[in-house]
């Protein structure tokens, strides 16, 4: 996928963080930013996204709550949580409820975040490949079942 950029949605209630993230990563990736969970959902409904990175502490909806709400409608993007607080409860919730791929502390280290994004994208591709293989397997099973029924009826 050398011709297609990895698409990232970064959600944070602090505008400075949105600008910093976009400035640091816009050349390597297709970056969308949202200042709230609601704004992020609008983007998710309009654009395909590979990776979602969200801050934990936001007014109205925490990062974990946002990720929990994302899963039923958008299960494919890989989810990362950023927080500036040593909040182990949030991390545990993120893993258990938000099904995050990775947790990073703020302020983020650009190189660490870059490497995490690359690993997350590999996980995204693996997830899609597995989904494709399961679909093919399901089709093969349906065909075999049909042939078996035909044979039993004749």
Secondary structure as UniProt FT lines:
FT   TURN            2..3
FT   STRAND          7..11
FT   HELIX           15..25
FT   TURN            26..28
FT   STRAND          30..34
FT   HELIX           37..46
FT   STRAND          51..55
FT   HELIX           63..73
FT   STRAND          78..83
FT   HELIX           88..96
FT   STRAND          102..105
FT   HELIX           110..153
//
